[in-house]
Every structure is written in structure tokens, then in C-alpha cells.
Amino acid sequence: QDEAVQLFRQQLESEWFIKVPFILFLNKVDLFREKLPHIPFKLDSEKEKRNLDYDGPECDPNTDYSINGDDENFELVFKATTEYLKNLYESQADLPHIAEAREGAVYTHFTNSTDSSNVERIMTACKDIILKDNLRAGGWFTD
């Protein structure tokens, strides 16, 4: 995960992309949902460290969660961890040396490429982003 965040930050810093909005797709949310109850999200061991600044709820490895949307406890953990990941990536654009130069916004979407309704929703959002960016560039739209 650290390498992915670092690569994303490098793209944000690139002179080629400084004026364009980023649409970040965090794909395979269905696999994340399946693994979350079994693999610790926050880990601080001698072998591996990840998400050390995460302070939200975590799954209890001794609990059998339902991951299909009807387990309130699991959904709280899922929502908190996905929000953490979204903020982790979007906060890269707020780093002072990047924020001073960047003109384009970052739009983040969690996706599951096999869910056609999700893909349709995201494509609609992408068209909206592109349209607003073009209207903004022409002076027809302000935030």
C-alpha cells in the first residue's frame, strides 16, 4: 500500500498532470470486503507495519461477520476503513508543496468491475467531472 500511495503522490507532483483533475479508482472493493474480517487492517509487528495512524474500528478475528451488507458491526468497520483509504490518497494532494502548484481536484471512487450498476454510476460521475472542468475552464461554472 505504501508504494501505491507514493506512486500516486509522484503523479500528483508531475508537471504533466498539475492542471488536470484526477479520478482515482480503488478497485476490487468486493475482495477488500471479503478479506477485511480475516486480515488485520492496522498492523504493527516486527515483520510488517501498515495503517499505523488508523484509529477507527477493526474486525475481531474471533467473530464471524456477514459481509453482504446486513451486519451492522462489519459495515461500521468497512465504512471507516474505506474512508481512511480515501482520505489517505486524497490527502496527498493537500501536501503543501503539491497543493501550491495543483489546480486539478482528486475524485475517488471505490469500484467493483463486475458490478455493472457501479460502473454505470462511476461513468456518470466521470462525465459530470469532465463537463464541470470544461465549464470551469470556459468561465461558465464556479465552485
C-alpha positions, 0 to 999 in steps of 0.5 A: 500500500505504501508504494501505491500511495507514493506512486500516486503522490509522484503523479500528483507532483508531475508537471504533466498532470498539475492542471488536470483533475484526477479520478482515482479508482480503488478497485476490487472493493468486493475482495477488500470486503471479503478479506477485511474480517480475516486480515488485520487492517492496522498492523504493527509487528516486527515483520510488517507495519501498515495503517499505523495512524488508523484509529477507527474500528477493526474486525475481531478475528474471533467473530464471524461477520456477514459481509453482504451488507446486513451486519451492522458491526462489519459495515461500521468497520468497512465504512471507516476503513474505506474512508481512511483509504480515501482520505489517505490518497486524497490527502496527498494532494493537500501536501503543501508543496503539491497543493501550491502548484495543483489546480486539478481536484482528486475524485475517488471512487471505490469500484467493483468491475463486475458490478455493472450498476457501479460502473454505470454510476462511476461513468456518470460521475466521470462525465459530470467531472469532465463537463464541470472542468470544461465549464470551469475552464470556459468561465461558465461554472464556479465552485 
